[in-house]
């Protein structure tokens, strides 16, 4: 399935959280906090008021409670507004 965001929306593929701590303790998935970083998979065309500031392939950080979560073919995605993206990770 392919998704193309509309207007000022961005499709993000969420990154997996670390499964172990720095000291080597293995964390079960239920105890892991979701990361706030993701890879940009697709971008909408933008609007006259809101231009898209990221491109496909960028790693970004987003607001904790932003967007709509989707699960497609076992992968977790998030559709957020461009304004919910707070940083590009380099």
N, CA, C and O atoms as CSV, one atom per row, in Angstrom:
chain,resi,resn,atom,element,x,y,z
A,1,UNK,N,N,0.843,-1.178,0.000
A,1,UNK,CA,C,0.000,0.000,0.000
A,1,UNK,C,C,0.890,1.243,0.000
A,1,UNK,O,O,1.877,1.302,0.732
A,2,UNK,N,N,0.544,2.221,-0.810
A,2,UNK,CA,C,1.264,3.489,-0.826
A,2,UNK,C,C,0.349,4.590,-0.320
A,2,UNK,O,O,-0.832,4.643,-0.662
A,3,UNK,N,N,0.910,5.466,0.498
A,3,UNK,CA,C,0.165,6.607,1.013
A,3,UNK,C,C,0.840,7.882,0.552
A,3,UNK,O,O,2.065,7.993,0.591
A,4,UNK,N,N,0.041,8.847,0.115
A,4,UNK,CA,C,0.560,10.158,-0.241
A,4,UNK,C,C,-0.175,11.177,0.620
A,4,UNK,O,O,-1.381,11.370,0.466
A,5,UNK,N,N,0.546,11.826,1.523
A,5,UNK,CA,C,-0.092,12.819,2.388
A,5,UNK,C,C,-0.627,14.004,1.594
A,5,UNK,O,O,-0.105,14.339,0.530
A,6,UNK,N,N,-1.655,14.625,2.115
A,6,UNK,CA,C,-2.249,15.797,1.489
A,6,UNK,C,C,-1.834,17.060,2.236
A,6,UNK,O,O,-1.432,17.000,3.398
A,7,UNK,N,N,-1.932,18.187,1.571
A,7,UNK,CA,C,-1.675,19.518,2.151
A,7,UNK,C,C,-0.312,19.562,2.845
A,7,UNK,O,O,0.705,19.225,2.239
A,8,UNK,N,N,-0.293,19.978,4.121
A,8,UNK,CA,C,0.974,20.143,4.843
A,8,UNK,C,C,1.282,18.948,5.740
A,8,UNK,O,O,1.919,19.103,6.782
A,9,UNK,N,N,0.835,17.763,5.345
A,9,UNK,CA,C,1.065,16.555,6.130
A,9,UNK,C,C,2.343,15.832,5.678
A,9,UNK,O,O,2.772,15.944,4.529
A,10,UNK,N,N,2.938,15.083,6.629
A,10,UNK,CA,C,4.168,14.330,6.365
A,10,UNK,C,C,3.977,12.919,6.904
A,10,UNK,O,O,3.489,12.746,8.021
A,11,UNK,N,N,4.359,11.900,6.119
A,11,UNK,CA,C,4.290,10.513,6.543
A,11,UNK,C,C,5.647,10.107,7.110
A,11,UNK,O,O,6.667,10.204,6.428
A,12,UNK,N,N,5.651,9.650,8.364
A,12,UNK,CA,C,6.878,9.266,9.049
A,12,UNK,C,C,6.851,7.783,9.374
A,12,UNK,O,O,5.806,7.241,9.734
A,13,UNK,N,N,8.003,7.123,9.246
A,13,UNK,CA,C,8.149,5.734,9.690
A,13,UNK,C,C,8.878,5.778,11.017
A,13,UNK,O,O,10.026,6.214,11.093
A,14,UNK,N,N,8.204,5.324,12.065
A,14,UNK,CA,C,8.762,5.418,13.400
A,14,UNK,C,C,9.930,4.457,13.563
A,14,UNK,O,O,9.904,3.331,13.068
A,15,UNK,N,N,10.969,4.932,14.277
A,15,UNK,CA,C,12.130,4.108,14.554
A,15,UNK,C,C,11.857,3.234,15.766
A,15,UNK,O,O,11.077,3.602,16.645
A,16,UNK,N,N,12.492,2.096,15.806
A,16,UNK,CA,C,12.341,1.176,16.938
A,16,UNK,C,C,13.116,1.713,18.133
A,16,UNK,O,O,14.185,2.303,17.976
A,17,UNK,N,N,12.575,1.506,19.317
A,17,UNK,CA,C,13.247,1.901,20.552
A,17,UNK,C,C,14.365,0.905,20.851
A,17,UNK,O,O,14.314,-0.248,20.422
A,18,UNK,N,N,15.361,1.356,21.582
A,18,UNK,CA,C,16.458,0.488,21.982
A,18,UNK,C,C,15.925,-0.631,22.877
A,18,UNK,O,O,15.112,-0.381,23.767
A,19,UNK,N,N,16.380,-1.858,22.643
A,19,UNK,CA,C,15.913,-3.003,23.409
A,19,UNK,C,C,16.736,-3.243,24.674
A,19,UNK,O,O,16.313,-3.992,25.554
A,20,UNK,N,N,17.903,-2.615,24.769
A,20,UNK,CA,C,18.734,-2.782,25.959
A,20,UNK,C,C,19.186,-1.418,26.465
A,20,UNK,O,O,19.289,-0.458,25.701
A,21,UNK,N,N,19.451,-1.349,27.755
A,21,UNK,CA,C,19.962,-0.112,28.333
A,21,UNK,C,C,21.476,-0.074,28.160
A,21,UNK,O,O,22.073,-1.055,27.716
A,22,UNK,N,N,22.095,1.041,28.503
A,22,UNK,CA,C,23.549,1.160,28.395
A,22,UNK,C,C,24.269,0.161,29.277
A,22,UNK,O,O,25.383,-0.258,28.965
A,23,UNK,N,N,23.641,-0.223,30.375
A,23,UNK,CA,C,24.269,-1.180,31.284
A,23,UNK,C,C,23.996,-2.636,30.889
A,23,UNK,O,O,24.462,-3.554,31.565
A,24,UNK,N,N,23.241,-2.857,29.794
A,24,UNK,CA,C,23.022,-4.207,29.286
A,24,UNK,C,C,21.728,-4.866,29.709
A,24,UNK,O,O,21.513,-6.040,29.408
A,25,UNK,N,N,20.861,-4.146,30.399
A,25,UNK,CA,C,19.576,-4.718,30.817
A,25,UNK,C,C,18.635,-4.764,29.617
A,25,UNK,O,O,18.451,-3.762,28.926
A,26,UNK,N,N,18.043,-5.930,29.374
A,26,UNK,CA,C,17.124,-6.097,28.239
A,26,UNK,C,C,15.731,-5.658,28.670
A,26,UNK,O,O,15.208,-6.115,29.687
A,27,UNK,N,N,15.133,-4.755,27.874
A,27,UNK,CA,C,13.799,-4.240,28.181
A,27,UNK,C,C,12.754,-4.909,27.289
A,27,UNK,O,O,12.937,-4.979,26.073
A,28,UNK,N,N,11.654,-5.404,27.881
A,28,UNK,CA,C,10.576,-5.931,27.038
A,28,UNK,C,C,9.876,-4.772,26.315
A,28,UNK,O,O,9.948,-3.623,26.753
A,29,UNK,N,N,9.205,-5.086,25.213
A,29,UNK,CA,C,8.547,-4.030,24.431
A,29,UNK,C,C,7.543,-3.237,25.237
A,29,UNK,O,O,7.379,-2.039,25.005
A,30,UNK,N,N,6.868,-3.871,26.176
A,30,UNK,CA,C,5.857,-3.172,26.962
A,30,UNK,C,C,6.464,-2.120,27.882
A,30,UNK,O,O,5.775,-1.179,28.273
A,31,UNK,N,N,7.735,-2.259,28.233
A,31,UNK,CA,C,8.399,-1.315,29.135
A,31,UNK,C,C,9.138,-0.215,28.386
A,31,UNK,O,O,9.614,0.740,29.001
A,32,UNK,N,N,9.239,-0.335,27.068
A,32,UNK,CA,C,9.978,0.643,26.280
A,32,UNK,C,C,9.121,1.854,25.975
A,32,UNK,O,O,7.939,1.736,25.650
A,33,UNK,N,N,9.734,3.012,26.083
A,33,UNK,CA,C,9.043,4.237,25.706
A,33,UNK,C,C,9.276,4.461,24.216
A,33,UNK,O,O,10.388,4.274,23.723
A,34,UNK,N,N,8.232,4.860,23.505
A,34,UNK,CA,C,8.381,5.093,22.071
A,34,UNK,C,C,9.326,6.258,21.821
A,34,UNK,O,O,9.340,7.242,22.560
A,35,UNK,N,N,10.110,6.123,20.768
A,35,UNK,CA,C,11.020,7.208,20.420
A,35,UNK,C,C,10.238,8.329,19.766
A,35,UNK,O,O,9.113,8.126,19.308
A,36,UNK,N,N,10.818,9.484,19.722
A,36,UNK,CA,C,10.205,10.615,19.037
A,36,UNK,C,C,11.004,10.961,17.797
A,36,UNK,O,O,10.979,12.101,17.333
A,37,UNK,N,N,11.714,9.978,17.261
A,37,UNK,CA,C,12.436,10.175,16.013
A,37,UNK,C,C,11.857,9.244,14.961
A,37,UNK,O,O,11.366,8.157,15.266
A,38,UNK,N,N,11.925,9.694,13.717
A,38,UNK,CA,C,11.365,8.912,12.620
A,38,UNK,C,C,12.032,9.327,11.315
A,38,UNK,O,O,12.711,10.352,11.241
A,39,UNK,N,N,11.824,8.513,10.295
A,39,UNK,CA,C,12.336,8.799,8.959
A,39,UNK,C,C,11.173,9.267,8.089
A,39,UNK,O,O,10.093,8.678,8.122
A,40,UNK,N,N,11.393,10.319,7.317
A,40,UNK,CA,C,10.354,10.849,6.431
A,40,UNK,C,C,10.205,9.909,5.231
A,40,UNK,O,O,11.166,9.671,4.500
A,41,UNK,N,N,9.007,9.384,5.038
A,41,UNK,CA,C,8.717,8.463,3.936
A,41,UNK,C,C,8.043,9.162,2.760
A,41,UNK,O,O,8.284,8.801,1.608
A,42,UNK,N,N,7.198,10.161,3.037
A,42,UNK,CA,C,6.494,10.892,1.981
A,42,UNK,C,C,6.060,12.242,2.530
A,42,UNK,O,O,5.833,12.393,3.731
A,43,UNK,N,N,5.948,13.226,1.636
A,43,UNK,CA,C,5.511,14.560,2.039
A,43,UNK,C,C,4.380,15.023,1.135
A,43,UNK,O,O,4.314,14.653,-0.038
A,44,UNK,N,N,3.500,15.830,1.691
A,44,UNK,CA,C,2.422,16.418,0.912
A,44,UNK,C,C,2.950,17.602,0.111
A,44,UNK,O,O,4.113,17.978,0.256
A,45,UNK,N,N,2.105,18.189,-0.731
A,45,UNK,CA,C,2.538,19.304,-1.564
A,45,UNK,C,C,2.686,20.627,-0.816
A,45,UNK,O,O,3.259,21.575,-1.352
A,46,UNK,N,N,2.179,20.703,0.408
A,46,UNK,CA,C,2.213,21.967,1.147
A,46,UNK,C,C,1.028,22.832,0.774
A,46,UNK,O,O,0.221,22.464,-0.080
A,47,UNK,N,N,0.926,23.981,1.415
A,47,UNK,CA,C,-0.134,24.936,1.119
A,47,UNK,C,C,0.509,26.304,0.937
A,47,UNK,O,O,1.714,26.464,1.135
A,48,UNK,N,N,-0.290,27.278,0.562
A,48,UNK,CA,C,0.249,28.636,0.401
A,48,UNK,C,C,0.761,29.181,1.726
A,48,UNK,O,O,1.763,29.895,1.761
A,49,UNK,N,N,0.077,28.848,2.815
A,49,UNK,CA,C,0.470,29.341,4.135
A,49,UNK,C,C,1.580,28.504,4.754
A,49,UNK,O,O,2.434,29.040,5.460
A,50,UNK,N,N,1.581,27.199,4.503
A,50,UNK,CA,C,2.515,26.281,5.149
A,50,UNK,C,C,3.339,25.522,4.107
A,50,UNK,O,O,2.823,24.643,3.416
A,51,UNK,N,N,4.607,25.868,4.003
A,51,UNK,CA,C,5.521,25.177,3.096
A,51,UNK,C,C,6.134,23.980,3.818
A,51,UNK,O,O,6.376,24.040,5.024
A,52,UNK,N,N,6.383,22.902,3.092
A,52,UNK,CA,C,7.000,21.713,3.683
A,52,UNK,C,C,8.495,21.977,3.849
A,52,UNK,O,O,9.159,22.412,2.908
A,53,UNK,N,N,9.021,21.715,5.037
A,53,UNK,CA,C,10.418,22.042,5.348
A,53,UNK,C,C,11.325,20.823,5.400
A,53,UNK,O,O,12.522,20.964,5.652
A,54,UNK,N,N,10.785,19.626,5.167
A,54,UNK,CA,C,11.587,18.407,5.180
A,54,UNK,C,C,11.447,17.691,3.845
A,54,UNK,O,O,10.550,17.992,3.058
A,55,UNK,N,N,12.345,16.741,3.597
A,55,UNK,CA,C,12.268,15.971,2.356
A,55,UNK,C,C,12.329,14.480,2.682
A,55,UNK,O,O,12.708,14.104,3.791
A,56,UNK,N,N,11.965,13.643,1.738
A,56,UNK,CA,C,11.983,12.198,1.923
A,56,UNK,C,C,13.402,11.759,2.263
A,56,UNK,O,O,14.365,12.171,1.617
A,57,UNK,N,N,13.515,10.916,3.288
A,57,UNK,CA,C,14.817,10.409,3.717
A,57,UNK,C,C,15.381,11.116,4.941
A,57,UNK,O,O,16.290,10.586,5.581
A,58,UNK,N,N,14.870,12.299,5.288
A,58,UNK,CA,C,15.344,13.015,6.477
A,58,UNK,C,C,14.956,12.247,7.739
A,58,UNK,O,O,13.898,11.620,7.789
A,59,UNK,N,N,15.821,12.299,8.765
A,59,UNK,CA,C,15.474,11.819,10.106
A,59,UNK,C,C,15.031,13.030,10.896
A,59,UNK,O,O,15.730,14.043,10.925
A,60,UNK,N,N,13.875,12.940,11.540
A,60,UNK,CA,C,13.303,14.088,12.240
A,60,UNK,C,C,12.856,13.712,13.646
A,60,UNK,O,O,12.665,12.539,13.965
A,61,UNK,N,N,12.693,14.738,14.479
A,61,UNK,CA,C,12.063,14.599,15.791
A,61,UNK,C,C,10.713,15.297,15.703
A,61,UNK,O,O,10.577,16.317,15.027
A,62,UNK,N,N,9.713,14.742,16.391
A,62,UNK,CA,C,8.367,15.314,16.333
A,62,UNK,C,C,7.790,15.421,17.740
A,62,UNK,O,O,8.289,14.800,18.679
A,63,UNK,N,N,6.732,16.216,17.871
A,63,UNK,CA,C,6.048,16.373,19.156
A,63,UNK,C,C,5.534,15.022,19.642
A,63,UNK,O,O,5.125,14.179,18.843
A,64,UNK,N,N,5.557,14.825,20.949
A,64,UNK,CA,C,5.231,13.535,21.550
A,64,UNK,C,C,3.818,13.055,21.227
A,64,UNK,O,O,3.631,11.873,20.937
A,65,UNK,N,N,2.837,13.922,21.267
A,65,UNK,CA,C,1.445,13.506,21.064
A,65,UNK,C,C,0.896,13.944,19.708
A,65,UNK,O,O,-0.307,14.159,19.566
A,66,UNK,N,N,1.757,14.075,18.730
A,66,UNK,CA,C,1.350,14.570,17.419
A,66,UNK,C,C,0.895,13.431,16.505
A,66,UNK,O,O,1.335,12.288,16.637
A,67,UNK,N,N,0.019,13.771,15.594
A,67,UNK,CA,C,-0.291,12.908,14.475
A,67,UNK,C,C,-1.249,11.761,14.705
A,67,UNK,O,O,-1.807,11.577,15.787
A,68,UNK,N,N,-1.417,10.993,13.630
A,68,UNK,CA,C,-2.289,9.828,13.590
A,68,UNK,C,C,-1.406,8.606,13.353
A,68,UNK,O,O,-0.643,8.572,12.387
A,69,UNK,N,N,-1.504,7.604,14.225
A,69,UNK,CA,C,-0.679,6.412,14.086
A,69,UNK,C,C,-1.355,5.403,13.169
A,69,UNK,O,O,-2.570,5.211,13.219
A,70,UNK,N,N,-0.537,4.756,12.322
A,70,UNK,CA,C,-1.009,3.723,11.404
A,70,UNK,C,C,-0.086,2.522,11.508
A,70,UNK,O,O,1.087,2.660,11.853
A,71,UNK,N,N,-0.619,1.343,11.210
A,71,UNK,CA,C,0.216,0.153,11.139
A,71,UNK,C,C,-0.052,-0.482,9.784
A,71,UNK,O,O,-1.171,-0.908,9.498
A,72,UNK,N,N,0.989,-0.544,8.946
A,72,UNK,CA,C,0.859,-1.083,7.594
A,72,UNK,C,C,1.922,-2.156,7.414
A,72,UNK,O,O,3.112,-1.889,7.576
A,73,UNK,N,N,1.495,-3.365,7.080
A,73,UNK,CA,C,2.413,-4.494,6.872
A,73,UNK,C,C,3.373,-4.680,8.037
A,73,UNK,O,O,4.542,-5.002,7.823
A,74,UNK,N,N,2.907,-4.487,9.256
A,74,UNK,CA,C,3.726,-4.702,10.441
A,74,UNK,C,C,4.614,-3.536,10.832
A,74,UNK,O,O,5.230,-3.567,11.898
A,75,UNK,N,N,4.695,-2.503,9.994
A,75,UNK,CA,C,5.508,-1.323,10.311
A,75,UNK,C,C,4.619,-0.211,10.848
A,75,UNK,O,O,3.478,-0.045,10.417
A,76,UNK,N,N,5.165,0.552,11.803
A,76,UNK,CA,C,4.399,1.653,12.386
A,76,UNK,C,C,4.733,2.962,11.682
A,76,UNK,O,O,5.900,3.308,11.495
A,77,UNK,N,N,3.687,3.679,11.298
A,77,UNK,CA,C,3.825,4.963,10.628
A,77,UNK,C,C,3.055,6.020,11.404
A,77,UNK,O,O,2.229,5.712,12.263
A,78,UNK,N,N,3.343,7.256,11.081
A,78,UNK,CA,C,2.688,8.375,11.733
A,78,UNK,C,C,2.479,9.457,10.674
A,78,UNK,O,O,3.403,9.783,9.929
A,79,UNK,N,N,1.275,10.012,10.605
A,79,UNK,CA,C,1.023,11.149,9.724
A,79,UNK,C,C,0.898,12.382,10.613
A,79,UNK,O,O,0.017,12.455,11.470
A,80,UNK,N,N,1.792,13.351,10.399
A,80,UNK,CA,C,1.824,14.562,11.216
A,80,UNK,C,C,1.753,15.794,10.330
A,80,UNK,O,O,2.029,15.730,9.132
A,81,UNK,N,N,1.379,16.910,10.932
A,81,UNK,CA,C,1.460,18.184,10.232
A,81,UNK,C,C,2.920,18.623,10.203
A,81,UNK,O,O,3.692,18.281,11.099
A,82,UNK,N,N,3.288,19.361,9.201
A,82,UNK,CA,C,4.653,19.865,9.095
A,82,UNK,C,C,5.053,20.645,10.344
A,82,UNK,O,O,6.206,20.578,10.770
A,83,UNK,N,N,4.118,21.380,10.932
A,83,UNK,CA,C,4.414,22.187,12.117
A,83,UNK,C,C,4.671,21.337,13.365
A,83,UNK,O,O,5.206,21.847,14.349
A,84,UNK,N,N,4.297,20.035,13.346
A,84,UNK,CA,C,4.562,19.148,14.479
A,84,UNK,C,C,5.990,18.586,14.461
A,84,UNK,O,O,6.423,17.968,15.434
A,85,UNK,N,N,6.713,18.795,13.375
A,85,UNK,CA,C,8.104,18.362,13.297
A,85,UNK,C,C,8.947,19.452,13.941
A,85,UNK,O,O,8.883,20.617,13.549
A,86,UNK,N,N,9.748,19.053,14.950
A,86,UNK,CA,C,10.468,20.070,15.724
A,86,UNK,C,C,11.946,20.161,15.376
A,86,UNK,O,O,12.586,21.159,15.709
A,87,UNK,N,N,12.521,19.134,14.706
A,87,UNK,CA,C,13.948,19.194,14.371
A,87,UNK,C,C,14.288,18.157,13.313
A,87,UNK,O,O,13.611,17.137,13.179
A,88,UNK,N,N,15.353,18.437,12.561
A,88,UNK,CA,C,15.938,17.482,11.641
A,88,UNK,C,C,17.199,16.946,12.325
A,88,UNK,O,O,18.053,17.714,12.768
A,89,UNK,N,N,17.300,15.622,12.404
A,89,UNK,CA,C,18.455,14.991,13.053
A,89,UNK,C,C,19.518,14.736,11.990
A,89,UNK,O,O,19.256,14.078,10.983
A,90,UNK,N,N,20.715,15.258,12.220
A,90,UNK,CA,C,21.801,15.064,11.247
A,90,UNK,C,C,22.821,14.088,11.739
A,90,UNK,O,O,23.798,13.812,11.043
